[in-house]
Amino acid sequence: MHTRSSFPRSVFSLGFARSRTLLLALSCASMLLGGSACNPDNSRSGSIIPSGSGSGGASPSGASGGSTAPAGPTGSGGSQLAAAGGSTGSGGSSEPGGSARTGGVSGSGTGGSAQTGGSTPNTEGSGGSAQTGGGAGNGPGGAPSAAGGSPNGGGNGSVAATGCSGKTYKLCEDFETGTAGALGPMWTKFNGYGAAGPTDVALATDAAHSGKMSLKSDSMDRGQQRAQRSLAAIGATAYKHWGRIFYKVQQPSPAPLKTATNTVIHITWTSMIGPGGENRVVDIVENMSGAHQWLFNIPSDGCCTSSAYNWKFDADWHCAEWWLDVSTNSYRFFSDSTEVPALAFSGKTNSTMSNYTGIIVGATWYQQAGTITSPFVIWFDDLAIDDNRIGCQ
């Protein structure tokens, strides 16, 4: 059993200087991020886990990759209090994205951390958001390296359209290639540690954000299979980029049930994986009231940040967006074009960021049997990665 009790807070300070002839209003915000994110998986992210076994050697009772904490307002895997903060801020400046190629090759594994049709480490990710604007600079919005423009993509930024036709993103996936019930040609199975089912993750035609198909996760078993794709074709962009994905949760979605050791459900949606292991860049924890928080999480549960429980699922499509820079161990997250500042960090060497070799998409969760009583169904669509901000439109 793994519990957690400290979480990031955002602290804002405001100062004003006056002169006789000129009033200057200068504001600066600094956020003190600290604490650890929730995660039931105590395994090391670089380990290879046989299919059907607990991540990092987790036992069937869920000690790892499915462990839970005592009843109460716990976090992922049963170990997270509702974090303070969760306040939102506008995103950064934007400018048109640079040209690049779509693609990416389907390797049989991701940085030695996952094998196609074989064993993989337990991984996680969560939904989120993105701005409607065009691309930003290589740094986060508002940073010195970002171009000018408004937080929501004004200025020089162009509004991003969905689908991949005519797009020049370094990676673009609208899940229109392939056969329903299978995976697209660039994707391979990323095995989980639970009782995987035949429909855990596959292309589907029953919902789509654009086009006719999306990637669908459909299971009520913990440790579900997901889909992985190599990032070899995008080079160094894999290590410093803007990412975006749309998601939709089937309604009514099952809220977690109270058990002897758990009151939440921790679900990973999108992860980056490399030599340092898995980084869960789109990751949620939902409580018994149906509210969820966002977090950046790693399998060891040793890092990094989380928000307050300020979101709830509905039947609409939503957008998650992230920015990361491996060289500075930096990360930012946006939900439906609004930044979640409680998640932002820089210089966190314990984030285990590394030169990513793959991306993992699909829902997987970690609590013991009985946490939910019906399948948690989620569709994903219009994934994109680029040097510049992509936006949600």
One Martini backbone bead per residue (centre of mass of N, CA, C, O) as a GRO file, in nm:
protein
  393
    1MET     BB    1   0.097   0.035   0.021
    2HIS     BB    2   0.033   0.373  -0.108
    3THR     BB    3   0.101   0.700   0.006
    4ARG     BB    4  -0.015   1.050  -0.002
    5SER     BB    5   0.032   1.418   0.116
    6SER     BB    6   0.173   1.592  -0.109
    7PHE     BB    7   0.133   1.913  -0.284
    8PRO     BB    8   0.101   2.143  -0.508
    9ARG     BB    9   0.152   2.496  -0.516
   10SER     BB   10   0.028   2.820  -0.584
   11VAL     BB   11   0.217   3.124  -0.601
   12PHE     BB   12   0.126   3.465  -0.581
   13SER     BB   13   0.267   3.781  -0.690
   14LEU     BB   14   0.220   4.147  -0.637
   15GLY     BB   15   0.354   4.445  -0.789
   16PHE     BB   16   0.391   4.808  -0.744
   17ALA     BB   17   0.488   5.099  -0.939
   18ARG     BB   18   0.536   5.446  -0.891
   19SER     BB   19   0.490   5.763  -1.059
   20ARG     BB   20   0.414   6.081  -1.155
   21THR     BB   21   0.400   6.010  -1.490
   22LEU     BB   22   0.395   5.688  -1.433
   23LEU     BB   23   0.217   5.378  -1.464
   24LEU     BB   24   0.335   5.071  -1.345
   25ALA     BB   25   0.242   4.726  -1.419
   26LEU     BB   26   0.373   4.460  -1.243
   27SER     BB   27   0.371   4.107  -1.304
   28CYS     BB   28   0.437   3.811  -1.108
   29ALA     BB   29   0.468   3.454  -1.140
   30SER     BB   30   0.507   3.197  -0.896
   31MET     BB   31   0.564   2.846  -0.872
   32LEU     BB   32   0.532   2.607  -0.621
   33LEU     BB   33   0.652   2.293  -0.667
   34GLY     BB   34   0.537   1.993  -0.513
   35GLY     BB   35   0.555   1.695  -0.437
   36SER     BB   36   0.360   1.408  -0.512
   37ALA     BB   37   0.233   1.188  -0.712
   38CYS     BB   38   0.003   0.963  -0.802
   39ASN     BB   39   0.070   0.599  -0.757
   40PRO     BB   40   0.045   0.247  -0.745
   41ASP     BB   41   0.323   0.218  -0.888
   42ASN     BB   42   0.643   0.086  -0.759
   43SER     BB   43   0.785   0.052  -1.006
   44ARG     BB   44   1.020   0.048  -1.243
   45SER     BB   45   1.011   0.188  -1.562
   46GLY     BB   46   1.247  -0.006  -1.700
   47SER     BB   47   1.098  -0.256  -1.672
   48ILE     BB   48   1.008  -0.590  -1.749
   49ILE     BB   49   0.673  -0.713  -1.790
   50PRO     BB   50   0.488  -0.964  -1.779
   51SER     BB   51   0.215  -1.077  -1.896
   52GLY     BB   52  -0.011  -1.053  -1.614
   53SER     BB   53   0.168  -0.901  -1.437
   54GLY     BB   54   0.292  -0.705  -1.220
   55SER     BB   55   0.427  -0.419  -1.193
   56GLY     BB   56   0.725  -0.481  -1.070
   57GLY     BB   57   0.594  -0.738  -0.925
   58ALA     BB   58   0.309  -0.738  -0.882
   59SER     BB   59   0.049  -0.832  -0.711
   60PRO     BB   60  -0.279  -0.924  -0.723
   61SER     BB   61  -0.343  -0.710  -0.487
   62GLY     BB   62  -0.177  -0.435  -0.581
   63ALA     BB   63   0.113  -0.335  -0.484
   64SER     BB   64   0.169  -0.302  -0.801
   65GLY     BB   65  -0.008  -0.141  -1.037
   66GLY     BB   66  -0.265  -0.145  -0.793
   67SER     BB   67  -0.246   0.007  -0.556
   68THR     BB   68  -0.386   0.108  -0.238
   69ALA     BB   69  -0.559   0.314  -0.021
   70PRO     BB   70  -0.713   0.425   0.215
   71ALA     BB   71  -0.982   0.548   0.289
   72GLY     BB   72  -1.041   0.845   0.110
   73PRO     BB   73  -0.881   1.131  -0.024
   74THR     BB   74  -0.736   0.987  -0.265
   75GLY     BB   75  -0.524   0.890  -0.505
   76SER     BB   76  -0.350   0.737  -0.704
   77GLY     BB   77  -0.396   0.425  -0.609
   78GLY     BB   78  -0.481   0.564  -0.329
   79SER     BB   79  -0.260   0.843  -0.316
   80GLN     BB   80  -0.447   1.134  -0.297
   81LEU     BB   81  -0.493   1.443  -0.231
   82ALA     BB   82  -0.634   1.722  -0.268
   83ALA     BB   83  -0.510   1.965  -0.434
   84ALA     BB   84  -0.390   2.247  -0.444
   85GLY     BB   85  -0.534   2.449  -0.663
   86GLY     BB   86  -0.605   2.435  -1.014
   87SER     BB   87  -0.548   2.670  -1.147
   88THR     BB   88  -0.584   2.882  -1.422
   89GLY     BB   89  -0.417   2.959  -1.732
   90SER     BB   90  -0.289   3.086  -1.978
   91GLY     BB   91  -0.113   3.049  -2.232
   92GLY     BB   92   0.088   3.090  -2.484
   93SER     BB   93   0.250   3.175  -2.734
   94SER     BB   94   0.230   3.204  -3.100
   95GLU     BB   95   0.314   3.015  -3.401
   96PRO     BB   96   0.365   2.884  -3.675
   97GLY     BB   97   0.428   2.591  -3.778
   98GLY     BB   98   0.649   2.381  -3.879
   99SER     BB   99   0.782   2.185  -4.092
  100ALA     BB  100   0.705   1.836  -4.162
  101ARG     BB  101   0.658   1.501  -4.081
  102THR     BB  102   0.504   1.239  -4.092
  103GLY     BB  103   0.500   0.947  -3.882
  104GLY     BB  104   0.675   0.683  -3.799
  105VAL     BB  105   0.792   0.394  -3.657
  106SER     BB  106   0.736   0.047  -3.597
  107GLY     BB  107   0.842  -0.079  -3.332
  108SER     BB  108   0.891  -0.350  -3.108
  109GLY     BB  109   0.979  -0.110  -2.920
  110THR     BB  110   1.060   0.109  -2.624
  111GLY     BB  111   1.360   0.147  -2.513
  112GLY     BB  112   1.326  -0.142  -2.366
  113SER     BB  113   1.024  -0.104  -2.218
  114ALA     BB  114   0.883  -0.242  -2.476
  115GLN     BB  115   0.698  -0.512  -2.618
  116THR     BB  116   0.573  -0.663  -2.871
  117GLY     BB  117   0.354  -0.880  -2.745
  118GLY     BB  118   0.472  -0.836  -2.461
  119SER     BB  119   0.646  -0.695  -2.233
  120THR     BB  120   0.568  -0.440  -1.983
  121PRO     BB  121   0.533  -0.160  -1.834
  122ASN     BB  122   0.371   0.026  -1.627
  123THR     BB  123   0.126   0.271  -1.732
  124GLU     BB  124   0.047   0.630  -1.779
  125GLY     BB  125  -0.234   0.877  -1.825
  126SER     BB  126  -0.406   1.194  -1.923
  127GLY     BB  127  -0.622   1.413  -1.974
  128GLY     BB  128  -0.706   1.738  -2.144
  129SER     BB  129  -0.548   2.002  -2.335
  130ALA     BB  130  -0.575   2.304  -2.544
  131GLN     BB  131  -0.507   2.531  -2.767
  132THR     BB  132  -0.632   2.718  -3.046
  133GLY     BB  133  -0.374   2.777  -3.148
  134GLY     BB  134  -0.092   2.791  -3.276
  135GLY     BB  135   0.221   2.787  -3.280
  136ALA     BB  136   0.495   2.776  -3.086
  137GLY     BB  137   0.758   2.780  -2.950
  138ASN     BB  138   0.988   2.568  -2.802
  139GLY     BB  139   0.872   2.695  -2.577
  140PRO     BB  140   0.676   2.802  -2.362
  141GLY     BB  141   0.441   3.002  -2.311
  142GLY     BB  142   0.606   3.311  -2.249
  143ALA     BB  143   0.870   3.240  -2.324
  144PRO     BB  144   1.153   3.346  -2.473
  145SER     BB  145   1.113   3.121  -2.717
  146ALA     BB  146   0.851   3.244  -2.775
  147ALA     BB  147   0.623   3.368  -2.959
  148GLY     BB  148   0.407   3.579  -3.046
  149GLY     BB  149   0.090   3.621  -2.881
  150SER     BB  150  -0.183   3.476  -2.778
  151PRO     BB  151  -0.291   3.235  -2.567
  152ASN     BB  152  -0.521   3.140  -2.802
  153GLY     BB  153  -0.365   3.197  -3.093
  154GLY     BB  154  -0.288   3.456  -3.171
  155GLY     BB  155  -0.150   3.656  -3.379
  156ASN     BB  156   0.059   3.437  -3.560
  157GLY     BB  157  -0.141   3.227  -3.507
  158SER     BB  158  -0.293   2.935  -3.610
  159VAL     BB  159  -0.560   2.746  -3.660
  160ALA     BB  160  -0.626   2.426  -3.579
  161ALA     BB  161  -0.689   2.140  -3.751
  162THR     BB  162  -0.822   1.848  -3.799
  163GLY     BB  163  -0.648   1.610  -3.881
  164CYS     BB  164  -0.388   1.531  -4.147
  165SER     BB  165  -0.462   1.691  -4.380
  166GLY     BB  166  -0.201   1.911  -4.465
  167LYS     BB  167  -0.005   1.841  -4.249
  168THR     BB  168   0.334   1.925  -4.077
  169TYR     BB  169   0.378   1.749  -3.857
  170LYS     BB  170   0.591   1.535  -3.714
  171LEU     BB  171   0.321   1.416  -3.584
  172CYS     BB  172   0.031   1.237  -3.728
  173GLU     BB  173  -0.290   1.105  -3.584
  174ASP     BB  174  -0.629   0.993  -3.704
  175PHE     BB  175  -0.708   0.685  -3.731
  176GLU     BB  176  -0.765   0.607  -4.065
  177THR     BB  177  -0.560   0.365  -4.059
  178GLY     BB  178  -0.721   0.068  -4.103
  179THR     BB  179  -0.890  -0.172  -3.893
  180ALA     BB  180  -1.143  -0.251  -3.728
  181GLY     BB  181  -1.009  -0.415  -3.434
  182ALA     BB  182  -0.737  -0.285  -3.486
  183LEU     BB  183  -0.430  -0.160  -3.587
  184GLY     BB  184  -0.230   0.042  -3.713
  185PRO     BB  185   0.073   0.035  -3.895
  186MET     BB  186   0.230   0.214  -3.650
  187TRP     BB  187   0.112  -0.002  -3.444
  188THR     BB  188   0.140  -0.156  -3.115
  189LYS     BB  189   0.129  -0.351  -2.855
  190PHE     BB  190   0.085  -0.266  -2.501
  191ASN     BB  191   0.124  -0.444  -2.243
  192GLY     BB  192  -0.007  -0.538  -1.958
  193TYR     BB  193  -0.088  -0.677  -1.615
  194GLY     BB  194  -0.360  -0.784  -1.673
  195ALA     BB  195  -0.677  -0.891  -1.792
  196ALA     BB  196  -0.668  -0.907  -2.099
  197GLY     BB  197  -0.852  -0.809  -2.377
  198PRO     BB  198  -0.956  -0.799  -2.713
  199THR     BB  199  -1.077  -0.477  -2.655
  200ASP     BB  200  -0.883  -0.278  -2.518
  201VAL     BB  201  -0.740  -0.196  -2.809
  202ALA     BB  202  -0.879  -0.012  -3.095
  203LEU     BB  203  -1.021   0.040  -3.372
  204ALA     BB  204  -1.308   0.266  -3.436
  205THR     BB  205  -1.661   0.367  -3.552
  206ASP     BB  206  -1.844   0.492  -3.297
  207ALA     BB  207  -1.614   0.723  -3.284
  208ALA     BB  208  -1.518   1.072  -3.379
  209HIS     BB  209  -1.347   1.371  -3.428
  210SER     BB  210  -1.239   1.264  -3.705
  211GLY     BB  211  -1.375   1.119  -3.942
  212LYS     BB  212  -1.431   0.749  -3.874
  213MET     BB  213  -1.194   0.711  -3.659
  214SER     BB  214  -1.059   0.555  -3.360
  215LEU     BB  215  -0.922   0.504  -3.042
  216LYS     BB  216  -1.018   0.223  -2.833
  217SER     BB  217  -1.106   0.186  -2.492
  218ASP     BB  218  -1.221  -0.146  -2.346
  219SER     BB  219  -1.248  -0.187  -1.994
  220MET     BB  220  -1.256  -0.353  -1.646
  221ASP     BB  221  -0.951  -0.405  -1.638
  222ARG     BB  222  -0.662  -0.397  -1.507
  223GLY     BB  223  -0.396  -0.338  -1.706
  224GLN     BB  224  -0.430  -0.259  -1.988
  225GLN     BB  225  -0.404  -0.239  -2.301
  226ARG     BB  226  -0.205  -0.071  -2.550
  227ALA     BB  227  -0.061   0.174  -2.763
  228GLN     BB  228   0.232   0.191  -2.982
  229ARG     BB  229   0.492   0.434  -3.094
  230SER     BB  230   0.739   0.538  -3.271
  231LEU     BB  231   0.996   0.826  -3.262
  232ALA     BB  232   1.234   0.809  -3.471
  233ALA     BB  233   1.130   1.007  -3.711
  234ILE     BB  234   1.152   1.288  -3.515
  235GLY     BB  235   1.379   1.289  -3.332
  236ALA     BB  236   1.439   1.560  -3.122
  237THR     BB  237   1.135   1.619  -3.083
  238ALA     BB  238   1.089   1.398  -2.863
  239TYR     BB  239   1.248   1.591  -2.635
  240LYS     BB  240   1.099   1.857  -2.774
  241HIS     BB  241   0.750   1.942  -2.727
  242TRP     BB  242   0.431   1.938  -2.867
  243GLY     BB  243   0.117   1.806  -2.748
  244ARG     BB  244  -0.185   1.625  -2.880
  245ILE     BB  245  -0.523   1.520  -2.759
  246PHE     BB  246  -0.820   1.353  -2.804
  247TYR     BB  247  -1.120   1.296  -2.594
  248LYS     BB  248  -1.368   1.037  -2.492
  249VAL     BB  249  -1.630   0.966  -2.254
  250GLN     BB  250  -1.840   0.743  -2.164
  251GLN     BB  251  -2.192   0.766  -2.102
  252PRO     BB  252  -2.187   0.654  -1.819
  253SER     BB  253  -1.934   0.667  -1.605
  254PRO     BB  254  -1.746   0.492  -1.383
  255ALA     BB  255  -1.729   0.521  -1.064
  256PRO     BB  256  -1.569   0.477  -0.794
  257LEU     BB  257  -1.551   0.244  -0.543
  258LYS     BB  258  -1.575   0.151  -0.226
  259THR     BB  259  -1.323   0.008  -0.039
  260ALA     BB  260  -1.110  -0.104   0.197
  261THR     BB  261  -0.855   0.059   0.013
  262ASN     BB  262  -1.059   0.248  -0.176
  263THR     BB  263  -1.169   0.579  -0.365
  264VAL     BB  264  -1.026   0.543  -0.651
  265ILE     BB  265  -0.913   0.624  -0.998
  266HIS     BB  266  -0.630   0.543  -1.198
  267ILE     BB  267  -0.561   0.701  -1.521
  268THR     BB  268  -0.398   0.631  -1.820
  269TRP     BB  269  -0.342   0.782  -2.158
  270THR     BB  270  -0.044   0.925  -2.183
  271SER     BB  271   0.291   0.827  -2.293
  272MET     BB  272   0.632   0.846  -2.237
  273ILE     BB  273   0.921   0.658  -2.370
  274GLY     BB  274   1.246   0.549  -2.236
  275PRO     BB  275   1.539   0.486  -2.079
  276GLY     BB  276   1.397   0.614  -1.803
  277GLY     BB  277   1.108   0.549  -1.894
  278GLU     BB  278   0.798   0.656  -1.774
  279ASN     BB  279   0.580   0.930  -1.884
  280ARG     BB  280   0.283   1.077  -1.759
  281VAL     BB  281   0.119   1.331  -1.943
  282VAL     BB  282  -0.176   1.183  -1.931
  283ASP     BB  283  -0.339   1.210  -1.613
  284ILE     BB  284  -0.564   1.053  -1.371
  285VAL     BB  285  -0.793   1.120  -1.088
  286GLU     BB  286  -1.081   0.964  -0.952
  287ASN     BB  287  -1.354   1.011  -0.759
  288MET     BB  288  -1.662   0.932  -0.613
  289SER     BB  289  -1.796   1.205  -0.745
  290GLY     BB  290  -1.645   1.231  -1.048
  291ALA     BB  291  -1.392   1.376  -0.995
  292HIS     BB  292  -1.091   1.524  -1.142
  293GLN     BB  293  -0.746   1.508  -1.191
  294TRP     BB  294  -0.427   1.616  -1.268
  295LEU     BB  295  -0.107   1.457  -1.382
  296PHE     BB  296   0.232   1.388  -1.318
  297ASN     BB  297   0.377   1.059  -1.380
  298ILE     BB  298   0.538   0.772  -1.229
  299PRO     BB  299   0.591   0.446  -1.141
  300SER     BB  300   0.740   0.518  -0.857
  301ASP     BB  301   0.602   0.784  -0.733
  302GLY     BB  302   0.846   1.026  -0.725
  303CYS     BB  303   0.670   1.193  -0.938
  304CYS     BB  304   0.526   1.535  -0.932
  305THR     BB  305   0.222   1.651  -1.020
  306SER     BB  306  -0.093   1.825  -0.913
  307SER     BB  307  -0.432   1.878  -0.888
  308ALA     BB  308  -0.731   1.952  -0.850
  309TYR     BB  309  -1.082   1.852  -0.833
  310ASN     BB  310  -1.212   2.026  -1.130
  311TRP     BB  311  -1.327   1.772  -1.295
  312LYS     BB  312  -1.560   1.639  -1.550
  313PHE     BB  313  -1.731   1.420  -1.721
  314ASP     BB  314  -1.851   1.384  -2.059
  315ALA     BB  315  -1.981   1.353  -2.403
  316ASP     BB  316  -1.743   1.509  -2.502
  317TRP     BB  317  -1.491   1.650  -2.663
  318HIS     BB  318  -1.143   1.669  -2.571
  319CYS     BB  319  -0.833   1.847  -2.475
  320ALA     BB  320  -0.487   1.760  -2.470
  321GLU     BB  321  -0.188   1.936  -2.353
  322TRP     BB  322   0.174   1.941  -2.407
  323TRP     BB  323   0.494   2.035  -2.260
  324LEU     BB  324   0.846   1.949  -2.331
  325ASP     BB  325   1.190   1.922  -2.173
  326VAL     BB  326   1.449   1.721  -2.119
  327SER     BB  327   1.700   1.914  -2.067
  328THR     BB  328   1.510   2.066  -1.818
  329ASN     BB  329   1.281   1.918  -1.686
  330SER     BB  330   1.004   2.004  -1.846
  331TYR     BB  331   0.647   2.108  -1.783
  332ARG     BB  332   0.317   2.126  -1.943
  333PHE     BB  333  -0.049   2.190  -1.907
  334PHE     BB  334  -0.363   2.146  -2.102
  335SER     BB  335  -0.720   2.225  -2.077
  336ASP     BB  336  -0.895   2.332  -2.312
  337SER     BB  337  -0.666   2.580  -2.349
  338THR     BB  338  -0.598   2.558  -2.037
  339GLU     BB  339  -0.393   2.604  -1.797
  340VAL     BB  340  -0.230   2.391  -1.546
  341PRO     BB  341  -0.015   2.521  -1.319
  342ALA     BB  342   0.025   2.284  -1.106
  343LEU     BB  343   0.202   2.105  -1.325
  344ALA     BB  344   0.434   2.279  -1.346
  345PHE     BB  345   0.788   2.230  -1.441
  346SER     BB  346   1.146   2.262  -1.341
  347GLY     BB  347   1.430   2.069  -1.270
  348LYS     BB  348   1.322   1.764  -1.243
  349THR     BB  349   1.518   1.490  -1.210
  350ASN     BB  350   1.286   1.286  -1.092
  351SER     BB  351   1.118   1.253  -1.370
  352THR     BB  352   1.283   1.067  -1.584
  353MET     BB  353   1.370   1.205  -1.820
  354SER     BB  354   1.412   1.120  -2.172
  355ASN     BB  355   1.495   1.000  -2.477
  356TYR     BB  356   1.244   0.940  -2.657
  357THR     BB  357   1.098   0.639  -2.838
  358GLY     BB  358   0.786   0.663  -2.735
  359ILE     BB  359   0.426   0.622  -2.762
  360ILE     BB  360   0.133   0.598  -2.543
  361VAL     BB  361  -0.205   0.477  -2.609
  362GLY     BB  362  -0.444   0.455  -2.363
  363ALA     BB  363  -0.626   0.289  -2.118
  364THR     BB  364  -0.517   0.260  -1.768
  365TRP     BB  365  -0.548   0.079  -1.456
  366TYR     BB  366  -0.478  -0.003  -1.076
  367GLN     BB  367  -0.697  -0.125  -0.933
  368GLN     BB  368  -0.887  -0.334  -0.790
  369ALA     BB  369  -1.120  -0.538  -0.787
  370GLY     BB  370  -1.430  -0.344  -0.766
  371THR     BB  371  -1.395  -0.039  -0.843
  372ILE     BB  372  -1.552  -0.135  -1.097
  373THR     BB  373  -1.868  -0.249  -1.286
  374SER     BB  374  -1.777  -0.115  -1.560
  375PRO     BB  375  -1.669  -0.007  -1.839
  376PHE     BB  376  -1.400   0.201  -1.948
  377VAL     BB  377  -1.474   0.428  -2.207
  378ILE     BB  378  -1.233   0.539  -2.462
  379TRP     BB  379  -1.154   0.796  -2.693
  380PHE     BB  380  -0.904   0.859  -2.953
  381ASP     BB  381  -0.773   1.160  -3.124
  382ASP     BB  382  -0.572   1.364  -3.287
  383LEU     BB  383  -0.265   1.322  -3.287
  384ALA     BB  384   0.016   1.546  -3.194
  385ILE     BB  385   0.356   1.651  -3.296
  386ASP     BB  386   0.567   1.942  -3.224
  387ASP     BB  387   0.765   2.227  -3.210
  388ASN     BB  388   0.487   2.356  -3.217
  389ARG     BB  389   0.200   2.475  -3.158
  390ILE     BB  390  -0.125   2.333  -3.225
  391GLY     BB  391  -0.392   2.289  -3.084
  392CYS     BB  392  -0.765   2.332  -3.048
  393GLN     BB  393  -1.004   2.244  -3.338
   0.00000   0.00000   0.00000
